Amino acid sequence: MKEMTREEHASELVPCPVVGIGASAGGLGAFTRLLSQLPEQTGMAYVIVQHLDPAHQSLLPDLLARATKMPVREVTNGMTVEPDHVYVSPPAADLTLQENTFVLQPLTQTRGQRLTIDRFFTSLAGERKQLAIGGTALWHRLRWHHGSAGDQGQGWDDLHGRELSSA
């Protein structure tokens, strides 16, 4: 029997809900509080997109792995989204979601601003539609949006939702 390629396997998977969480470099506390309260199996994938210095390697995957029993992985290009996993965007790339796989692209700026979170939320909304959930870490709470996905810009407008306390 012929072994399936990664792309063939990904296309046969039933898409799971994806929770996109964006934050500035100060979001670690909100991330760890959220992950520490989640059960190991939720049926959802969690994607953390953070504004970090692209010149430095991120310790975020290791720090978050201490807060959850779910596997925590730094995203690589072509990685397939799986439920009950936490994915962390690398600091030196823009991240999008296409056909159940992550796509990394060089960082871009629009009018001097990095729109990494916005780009991910927009792709998340387009890819997952009603299975898209987005939130931004705002110091002590997470603001959630669900529905159709930035940096609280256009990607944020693509999601509809409500605020929930993470404490």
N, C-alpha and C positions, 0 to 999 in steps of 0.2 A: 504494500500500500504506500502511495506517495505521501511524503511528509508535507504538511501545509506550511506555506511561508507565513511570516509574521503578519503581512497584510491580509492574507486570506483568513487567518485565524481571527484577526481584529474585526473583519467584516462579518463574521459569523456570530460574534458576541452580541448579546442583547445590551444596548446602551444602558448604563446605570446613571442615576442622577449624579451630577458633579457640583460640588460646592466650591466656588471660587472665593478666596479670601485675599483681599489686598490690603497693604499697609505700608507706611513709611518704615524706616529702620527701627522705629520705636515700638513695633507691634509684637515683639516677642512675648510679653506678658499676656496679652489677649489670646495669642495663638496657643500658648501652653495651657491657659485656663480652659479654653474650649476643648482642646484635645484630651486633657485629663478627665473631662466629664463625659466623653463619648465612649460607648461600648466598643468592643473590638470588632463587632460585626454590625454595620448599619446599612449595608447595601449601597453605600454612596462612596464616591471618590472625593478626596479633599485636595484642592490645589491652592498652595500658598504662593502669592506673587508679592514680592516686597521690593521696594526701592533700596538697593544696596550699591555700594561703590563697586563698579565693574572691575576695578584693578585689584580687588582682594577676594580671596576664596571665602565663601560663606561657611560658617559653622552651624547655620540654622538647621540643616538636616539632623546633625548629631544632637543638637539641643532639643529639638522636637521629639526625637526618638525616645528620649527619657520621659516624655509626658504621655505616651500612648503605647498600646500594645500592637497597634496597626503598623505595618511596614512603612517606613519613611524613606523616600528616595528623592535625590536630586534629579530633575528631569533631564533626559538626553533626547536628542532629535530622533523621532520615529518611535519613541516609547509608547506602548499601548496603555490606555487608561483601564484600570481594573478597580472593581469595587473594594471597599475596605482597605484602601491604601491612601497614604498621604504623600503628595508630590510637592516639591519645592522648586520654584523656578531658579535657574542659575543667575548670578548677578550680572553677567555680561551678555544677556540675550533678551530679546522680546520673545514671548511665548504665545502661541495660538493653538487651538484645538481643531483638527480636521480629520474627519472620518475615524474617530475614536483613537487618534494618535496625536501626540504632541509634535509641534513643529517649532523649531528654534530658528530665529533670524537675528542678524546683527542688531544691536541697539540702535534705535533711531530717535531723533528729537524733532518735535514740531514747535516752531517758534521758541526754541530754547528749552522746551520742557520734554522730559521723558514721559511717554504715555504708556508705559509697560502694562500697568493694571488695566487701563482703558482698553487697550488692544486685546488683552486676554478676555475681559468681560464681553466685549463685542463678539469675539469668536465663539465664546462659550454660549452666548444666547443664540447665535446662528446655528451652532452645532447641536445643542441639546434642547433648545426650545423650552418646553414645559418641564424638562428635567434639569434646568439650569437654576442654580441658587447662587447668589452673590452677596458678599458682605465686605465691609471695610472695617478694619480695626481702628477705633477712635479712642485711644488711651485706655479707658477702663471698660469699654463696651464694644460690642460688634453691631454694626448696622446691617440688616439683612434685606436683600431684594430677591424676589423669586419670580420666575416667569420667562418671558420671551427673550441678558446682561445689559467711573473708572478711576481712573484717577479722579473719579467722581465727575467725569465728563460724559461724552456720548455713550460709552459702554455702560455707565451707571444708568443712563436714561433708558437703555434697552431692557433693563430688568425692572420689575414692579414689585413693591413690597412694603415691609414694615420694619420697625426697629425692635430689637430684642436685647435684653440685658444679658451679658455673659457671666455676670457675677452670681 
